Amino acid sequence: MITFYPGPSKVYPQVADYASEAVREGIVSLNHRSAGFMEIVKETVRLLHEKLAIPANYHIALVSSATECWEIVAQSLTVQASLHPYSGAFGKKWAEYAYKIKPPIELNQADVLCLVQNETSNGTQVTMETLAQFRRDFSSNEGSALIAVDAVSSMAGIQFDWTLADVWFASVQKCFGLPAGLAVLVYSPAALKRAQEIGENDHYNSLLFIHENFAKFQTPYTPNGLGIYLLMRVLQQVSPIAEVDAVTKKRSAALYSFFEQEMNKSPFRLLIDNPAERSDTVIAVEGSEAAIKAVKQAAQQAGITLGNGYGDWKTTTFRIANFPAITDDEIETLKQFLLSFQQ
Ligand SMILES: *Cc1c(COP(=O)(O)O)cnc(C)c1O
């Protein structure tokens, strides 16, 4: 079975060996305050900096999920309220979670701008140019304003200019090609300073408490040790992000032109018309409910799992993950299937 589901998504096949290694060598039974375990956390953080080209002065912590990061931003980094310009289901959910913790007030009092860089639900993305514009506009507000970015379905798939935001996070079941249950949280010196000014320390996952623990390569609670080990092993294997970025963008350009040119007589069209808004890592394809249902079923019979639509686009789209763990051969198989389906 080949899967193009945009999360949980295809894991690197090597993960099977890494997991059995972790059990065989007793890594999953290590005490999380032991030197051996701390060494794994330290190496994982080092590899994240190296392979994803994260600035040396940006901090990294590992938590459980992106949803947890939404709450950490609201509880530990938001003074009054956060601002959530969104275009899809994940951005909307983030706003809903944040408002339960810090209810919305007047827009001009917002002190954190929350953006979803890659909206997995409809295959749109915020480019680095747009993010730079947000950075200019938002930091000219009174006082210091933070920008927090949900990059769940793009981190480790495309390259970012990390300095354009203060908080970036992603769970690992998308572009990292790993099983769910772990998330990477990256935060700038300004974000840490903000957390210290707020001084919020009421939760097991308060950012200050997490930061204090990670400074010693420890975690507040017994962490997902297997997940951390798998992340470390996958990071050892992947290419530097500049190379991954080039491959991802080459493949997304090819996929978009495939739909525009070779599939132009099919019952399907790209959901997003404006090429500048299209995601490089999640391609959303629109059609009638009947056509979407039929193609998903036929794909399944051909051994291919297409991603279901999500939120408002649940029954009228399917989605294709263009994540690094997916091979060129698998994409070719998908194209051949879609071509044969349209005839
Ligand atoms: C998948 C996804 C999430 C949710 O991640 P969890 O690990 O389930 O918390 C959040 N935001 C975006 C953009 C996603 O694609």
The ligand as a Gaussian input file, in Angstrom:
#p B3LYP/6-31G(d) Opt

LIG

0 1
 C       -1.762000      17.912000      11.658000
 C       -1.781000      19.334000      11.986000
 C       -1.972000      19.794000      13.306000
 C       -2.252000      18.880000      14.458000
 O       -1.136000      18.180000      14.873000
 P       -1.261000      17.261000      16.181000
 O        0.044000      16.547000      16.241000
 O       -2.425000      16.342000      15.951000
 O       -1.513000      18.146000      17.335000
 C       -1.925000      21.153000      13.535000
 N       -1.718000      22.035000      12.530000
 C       -1.555000      21.632000      11.257000
 C       -1.342000      22.647000      10.191000
 C       -1.577000      20.268000      10.943000
 O       -1.398000      19.875000       9.679000

